[in-house]
Amino acid sequence: MDAGPNRTCPICKSRFSIEEPGRDRFDVFCSGRCKMADLGHWFTDAYRIDGKPDPDSAPDSDFDQRA
């Protein structure tokens, strides 16, 4: 029996149906665990966007200095 359109989780590579009850059809992760693992990759700079840093968006050098 066909479970509907399937996707592959980018973290654990398991297949899942987007038509399962309670599942958001725009969800790309198979579980909350994989969703949190992906977020952790962004927080630890495991994922990076190619390109040179924008000098206008660089943090101020005196941001951490206390008065």
Secondary structure as a PSIPRED ss2 file (coil, helix, strand):
# PSIPRED VFORMAT (PSIPRED V4.0)

   1 M C   1.000  0.000  0.000
   2 D C   1.000  0.000  0.000
   3 A C   1.000  0.000  0.000
   4 G C   1.000  0.000  0.000
   5 P C   1.000  0.000  0.000
   6 N E   0.000  0.000  1.000
   7 R E   0.000  0.000  1.000
   8 T E   0.000  0.000  1.000
   9 C C   1.000  0.000  0.000
  10 P C   1.000  0.000  0.000
  11 I C   1.000  0.000  0.000
  12 C C   1.000  0.000  0.000
  13 K C   1.000  0.000  0.000
  14 S C   1.000  0.000  0.000
  15 R E   0.000  0.000  1.000
  16 F E   0.000  0.000  1.000
  17 S E   0.000  0.000  1.000
  18 I C   1.000  0.000  0.000
  19 E C   1.000  0.000  0.000
  20 E C   1.000  0.000  0.000
  21 P C   1.000  0.000  0.000
  22 G C   1.000  0.000  0.000
  23 R C   1.000  0.000  0.000
  24 D C   1.000  0.000  0.000
  25 R C   1.000  0.000  0.000
  26 F C   1.000  0.000  0.000
  27 D C   1.000  0.000  0.000
  28 V C   1.000  0.000  0.000
  29 F C   1.000  0.000  0.000
  30 C C   1.000  0.000  0.000
  31 S C   1.000  0.000  0.000
  32 G H   0.000  1.000  0.000
  33 R H   0.000  1.000  0.000
  34 C H   0.000  1.000  0.000
  35 K H   0.000  1.000  0.000
  36 M H   0.000  1.000  0.000
  37 A H   0.000  1.000  0.000
  38 D H   0.000  1.000  0.000
  39 L H   0.000  1.000  0.000
  40 G H   0.000  1.000  0.000
  41 H H   0.000  1.000  0.000
  42 W H   0.000  1.000  0.000
  43 F H   0.000  1.000  0.000
  44 T C   1.000  0.000  0.000
  45 D C   1.000  0.000  0.000
  46 A C   1.000  0.000  0.000
  47 Y C   1.000  0.000  0.000
  48 R C   1.000  0.000  0.000
  49 I C   1.000  0.000  0.000
  50 D C   1.000  0.000  0.000
  51 G C   1.000  0.000  0.000
  52 K C   1.000  0.000  0.000
  53 P C   1.000  0.000  0.000
  54 D C   1.000  0.000  0.000
  55 P H   0.000  1.000  0.000
  56 D H   0.000  1.000  0.000
  57 S H   0.000  1.000  0.000
  58 A C   1.000  0.000  0.000
  59 P C   1.000  0.000  0.000
  60 D C   1.000  0.000  0.000
  61 S C   1.000  0.000  0.000
  62 D C   1.000  0.000  0.000
  63 F C   1.000  0.000  0.000
  64 D C   1.000  0.000  0.000
  65 Q C   1.000  0.000  0.000
  66 R C   1.000  0.000  0.000
  67 A C   1.000  0.000  0.000
